């Protein structure tokens, strides 16, 4: 196993009577894309800001790249890059000037060559002389990532990096994030997009009401519900007996719409075998059979009792 580059233990943060972050512990391994998934108000951003050293925790410990975030803040800052949500304060500067300015603020290389390298990495070379305010939403997000990379950090923090982007711009940004990871950097991001977490992250911490409920790879999280699923079949020239199929092993719910029968099951394989045997025994034919297995959305719903967007 690789070494943990981030180690968070028993982290807490309270605002008045509200416990925003409640006894959160997590570890991030070097070189991975680690996602914190949860709805708005779950405590994702507050947790991220405490790990970054931007917000003081009320309790717990945070170690980043071997340094305590509270006691060794300067050493931590030199090793991390933080994506800004907005560059609106710098709209009077060009894209190239912004990159050079941020490099100087970090005491990093702000030379034209380094600026061009960074803009090339985020596909903004042709926008170097354009003002930031003229960029599209996707281009502004890529610029914010370039600014997070000016000091060549070991760890890059991205807070909801694709919020507000159209599907194509979102996928382009995913490719960029993967390319940064492929350079050996560690990426920690927050998101409320299930697809983003499932396709992009090596591991995911599922967060709700200030606590981490689960933390594992997307496949392992889904595997906790592996047996569950649904079966749908379109029957040919016959109205299937809903009650007959409702009695099959594992079936939790049976519903009929026209000639289409849908079964929700707690044991997909067991129910599927019984379904095939039953249709053969009753000489029922069907045109199409569709089985679905759990998704990350199902995992979140199962363990929190609510959908992510509620």
Secondary structure, DSSP 8 states (H G I E B T S, - for coil): ---EEEEEEEEEEEETTEEEEEEEEEEEETT-EEEEE--TTSSHHHHHHHHHTSS--SEEEEEETTEETTTTHHHHHTTEEE--S--GGGTTSBHHHHHHHHHHHTT----HHHHHHHHHHTT-GGGTTSBGGGS-HHHHHHHHHHHHTTT--SEEEEESTTTT--HHHHHHHHHHHHHHHHTT-EEEEEE--HHHHHHH-SEEEEEETTEEEEEE-HHHHHHTTTT-EEEEEEESSS---HHHHHTSTTEEEEEEETTEEEEEES-HHHHHHHHHHHHHHTT--EEEEEEEE--HHHHHHHHHSS-TT-
